[in-house]
Amino acid sequence: MPVFYLILTWAVLGIVIGALALAAHFKPATWGKAGWLWMLALGLGSALLGGLLGFWLFDRLFSTATALWVAVLATCVPWLSSNVRARLAKRP
């Protein structure tokens, strides 16, 4: 049962991180109107993968912290890539 609680914690953490990324306007404009759903799914999926990776590498103690950091980094990547692409397009 404790592993189920960990997975549930990672899922909630990922959705919260995705919602915070939406509040910070990290959703690229090219994602359209359904981009908010993709951002929440990106936060959820990355938190689950990060939590499983942390569970495998660091055991239960640091798996939630690993899930948090992986989710934060993964939700920032689309915004970062769109900004870099826009800056490179402005170059002469």
C-alpha positions in Angstrom: 0.0 0.0 0.0 2.8 2.6 0.6 3.9 2.4 -3.0 0.3 3.2 -4.1 0.5 6.3 -1.9 3.8 7.3 -3.5 2.3 7.0 -7.0 -0.7 9.0 -5.9 1.5 11.7 -4.4 3.6 11.8 -7.6 0.4 12.2 -9.7 -1.0 15.0 -7.6 2.3 16.7 -7.5 2.6 16.5 -11.3 -0.9 18.0 -11.9 -0.1 20.8 -9.4 3.2 21.5 -11.2 1.4 21.6 -14.5 -1.2 24.0 -13.1 1.5 26.2 -11.8 3.2 26.2 -15.2 -0.1 27.3 -16.7 -0.4 30.1 -14.2 3.1 31.2 -15.0 2.1 31.3 -18.8 4.7 28.6 -19.7 2.4 27.1 -22.3 3.7 27.8 -25.8 1.2 29.7 -28.1 1.6 27.0 -30.8 -0.2 24.4 -28.6 -3.6 26.1 -29.2 -6.7 26.0 -27.0 -6.2 22.4 -25.8 -2.6 23.3 -24.6 -3.7 23.5 -21.0 -4.6 19.8 -21.1 -1.3 18.9 -22.6 0.6 20.9 -20.0 -1.3 19.1 -17.2 -0.6 15.8 -18.9 3.1 16.7 -19.3 3.4 17.5 -15.6 1.6 14.3 -14.6 3.7 12.1 -16.9 7.0 13.6 -16.0 6.3 13.4 -12.3 5.4 9.8 -12.6 8.5 9.0 -14.6 10.7 11.1 -12.3 9.2 9.4 -9.3 9.8 5.9 -10.7 13.3 6.9 -11.6 13.9 8.3 -8.1 12.4 5.2 -6.6 14.7 3.0 -8.6 17.8 5.1 -8.0 17.4 6.6 -4.6 14.7 4.4 -2.9 11.6 5.8 -1.3 13.2 8.6 0.7 14.1 10.8 -2.3 11.7 9.6 -4.9 9.2 12.4 -4.3 11.8 15.1 -4.5 13.1 13.6 -7.8 9.5 13.6 -9.1 9.2 17.2 -8.2 12.4 18.3 -9.9 11.8 16.2 -13.1 8.3 17.6 -13.4 9.4 21.2 -13.0 12.2 20.8 -15.5 9.9 19.0 -18.0 7.2 21.7 -17.8 9.8 24.4 -18.4 11.2 22.8 -21.5 8.4 23.8 -24.0 8.5 27.4 -22.9 12.3 27.5 -23.1 12.4 26.0 -26.6 9.7 28.3 -28.0 11.6 31.3 -26.6 14.9 30.1 -28.0 13.3 29.5 -31.4 11.7 33.0 -31.4 15.1 34.6 -30.5 16.8 32.7 -33.2 14.2 33.8 -35.7 14.8 37.5 -34.9 18.5 37.2 -35.7 19.6 38.8 -38.9 
